[in-house]
Amino acid sequence: MGTDATGMDIFSRVLFAPRVDLAIALFGTSLSAILGVFLGAIAGYYEGHGRLLGFGSALIMRSADVIQAFPVFVFAIAVVAVIGQSVQSLVLAIAFVNTPIYLRLMRSQCLSIRGMRYVESSMVSGTGDLLIIIKHIIPNSIAPILAQLSVNIGWAILLTSALSFIGAGVEAPTPEWGSMISMGFQNIVTGHWWPSIFPGLALAFTVLGFALVGSSVEILSDPIRTKKLLMSRPLVGKPT
Amino acid sequence: MRRFLLFFGKRLIFVFPQLFGIMLVSFLLLQLIPGDPAVLMAGPFATPKVLETLRIDLGLDKSVAEQFLIYFKNVLRGDLGNSWQTTRPVTEDLLQRFPATLELIILSLTLALSIGVPLGRAGARLKTGFTRKVADYYGLFAGALPDFWLALVFIYIFYSVYSLVPAPLGRLDFMIIPPQIVTGSLLIDSILDLNFQAFKNSVGHLVLPVLTLGLINAGPILKMTQATMERMLEEDFSKYAELCGLPDKVIAKKAFRNSLPSVITIVSVLFGFLIGGAVLVEIVFSWGGAGQYAVNGVLNADFNPVLGFVLISALFSLVIYLIVDLLYFYIDPRTH
């Protein structure tokens, strides 16, 4: 694959980059999923409750509204700017931007599960709120969360590389796809395509892979669709 | 009509508290960014005394609450403060840059719609076959491609190798006389000015960024159209129409009519996202758009442009959501 303008080998850098990219994306999205599931379960479970708990639930949802009102990219840059440019702050930025997505998903799941018979009977027999959330609500709503998680890791990789591309992410000597693309950016006009094209391809295929995993998880979590899939010739990654 | 006005009025009431909330939060968030504007403005060799007077000039010696109050009053008068980078009022800067971004986004979304909707419609109607495959794979690939990378690929192919388009620097070549600014959109302005050289040149500059953003954003539109349309084709009204012996074309038309709301929703979401999200493509093409201005602001501790940008893009998003709600009202008879 040749070398870039400073003489660094592109192939080995493309291979090494996922260590940084994937780690940031995995940690960031896992953190946001944990936070989002926890907060979403509370917001959903206590929605419509009186006094403090109901107020807390409303407060969580309105804060999510405010976070989502900001342009995602500018918001992520601002978060990185606030806590300083480092791998940890990228993780936090990704966690921050993605938490509302899980929060909303978990809340809507929680609202529908809360009305189920087994939850109601559990409430009647005096099980504590926390135990119901942990025992019934979270395990029963985990499938869509997992599907979302997989798609989101792809997005997070895109976001990490985009931040690095404009110089607010991983800094230059560390191999990272986005910063590699930006290093080749100046030279592409003169016809030196290889420093930018290869990291971009690696990036695209990685994100595609996670998207495929996500759509498979979604299909497998639905027994009817799994059966359909097994009966017919599988349609690759049927988007939903 | 009265109902419509009532609906419109009710929706409008919510816009103001939302805007206030966004203003407050963005103001507080930016307070947290380290970096003293006074130091950055005066340079590293400024004496403490100069810094002190500058701080008083900028109002940085006041409390945060006071600063916000002053800011709020100024915004109500349409004054978003000055940017120390361009040393111009932010309102002026944004008025110059937002049309550039909007022109780009509107054209890109038009392209995305004209790819995504027909392909999604076709994909939903067919269960197998080549078109269905194209639709399925397109939806997957478009979401995986980084737009700034695709832009570079296009520059390489269409500029470096075949030289079909002008150099990817800005919205107009340096030699071309720009048209009189009326709307801020170069296309419209150059037609109004009868400056066809500028029109041709700005079209050339628009092709690649619009192609990049259009192709990528066609993905979500396609997926949404296909998914909703498939659901609509399984609904009872479609089955009934089929049993009555209506031709496929008519059934598809009815089903599409009923999936319009979700198509409109995804377009509005994409629009809101692109106001800030088009920044990467703007940077690649040195577009000089609003997103680029905001990003430079964050990176250089220049707060006013960022606040102004967030505020105006939030305003745009809210206006778009308002229009969307009105469109729902128009297409969905149940809301009457």
Contacts between the chains, C-beta under 8 A, distances in Angstrom:
chain1	res1	chain2	res2	distance
A	66	B	21	5.8
A	66	B	22	7.0
A	66	B	25	5.3
A	69	B	18	7.2
A	69	B	21	7.6
A	69	B	22	5.3
A	69	B	314	5.8
A	69	B	317	7.3
A	70	B	22	7.5
A	70	B	25	8.0
A	70	B	26	7.1
A	70	B	276	7.9
A	70	B	310	6.3
A	70	B	314	7.6
A	71	B	272	7.8
A	71	B	273	7.5
A	71	B	275	6.2
A	71	B	276	2.5
A	71	B	277	6.9
A	71	B	291	7.6
A	71	B	294	7.9
A	71	B	309	8.0
A	71	B	310	6.9
A	71	B	313	5.5
A	72	B	273	6.7
A	72	B	276	6.6
A	72	B	277	6.7
A	73	B	276	5.0
A	73	B	277	5.4
A	73	B	279	6.0
A	73	B	280	7.7
A	73	B	291	7.4
A	73	B	295	7.9
A	74	B	276	4.8
A	74	B	279	7.5
A	74	B	291	7.2
A	74	B	294	5.3
A	74	B	295	6.8
A	74	B	298	6.9
A	74	B	306	7.1
A	74	B	309	6.9
A	74	B	310	6.6
A	77	B	295	6.0
A	77	B	298	4.8
A	77	B	299	7.4
A	78	B	29	6.0
A	78	B	30	7.0
A	78	B	33	7.0
A	78	B	298	5.5
A	78	B	306	7.2
A	81	B	33	5.1
A	81	B	298	5.1
A	81	B	299	7.1
A	81	B	301	7.9
A	82	B	29	7.2
A	82	B	32	4.7
A	82	B	33	5.3
A	82	B	34	7.5
A	84	B	34	7.5
A	154	B	143	7.7
A	154	B	144	6.7
A	158	B	146	5.6
A	161	B	146	6.3
A	162	B	146	6.8
A	162	B	148	6.7
A	162	B	280	5.7
A	165	B	148	5.6
A	165	B	280	6.4
A	165	B	283	7.9
A	166	B	279	7.6
A	166	B	280	7.0
A	166	B	283	6.2
A	166	B	295	6.1
A	166	B	299	7.9
A	167	B	299	7.2
A	168	B	295	7.9
A	168	B	298	7.8
A	168	B	299	6.5
A	178	B	146	7.7
A	181	B	146	7.6
A	181	B	148	6.9
A	181	B	149	5.6
A	181	B	152	6.9
A	184	B	152	7.7
A	185	B	152	6.3
A	185	B	284	7.0
A	188	B	152	5.3
A	188	B	155	6.0
A	188	B	156	5.2
A	188	B	160	6.7
A	189	B	155	6.6
A	189	B	159	6.7
A	189	B	160	5.9
A	189	B	167	7.4
A	189	B	168	7.3
A	190	B	160	7.0
A	191	B	156	7.4
A	191	B	160	4.8
A	191	B	161	7.2
A	193	B	156	4.9
A	193	B	160	7.6
A	196	B	149	7.0
A	196	B	152	5.1
A	197	B	149	7.9
A	197	B	152	7.6
A	197	B	153	6.6
A	197	B	156	7.6
A	200	B	146	6.2
A	200	B	149	3.5
A	200	B	150	7.9
A	200	B	152	7.3
A	200	B	153	7.3
A	203	B	146	5.7
A	203	B	149	6.9
A	204	B	141	7.7
A	204	B	144	5.0
A	204	B	145	5.1
A	204	B	146	6.8
A	204	B	149	7.3
A	205	B	144	7.5
A	207	B	143	7.5
A	207	B	144	4.0
A	207	B	145	7.9
A	207	B	146	7.9
A	208	B	140	6.3
A	208	B	141	6.6
A	208	B	144	3.9
A	211	B	140	5.9
A	211	B	143	6.1
A	211	B	144	6.0
A	212	B	140	7.1
A	235	B	136	6.7
A	236	B	136	6.9
A	236	B	137	7.7
A	237	B	136	6.7
A	237	B	140	5.3
A	238	B	136	6.5
A	239	B	136	6.3
A	239	B	139	4.3
A	239	B	140	6.3
A	239	B	223	4.9
A	239	B	226	7.1
A	239	B	227	7.3
A	240	B	223	7.8
A	240	B	227	5.8
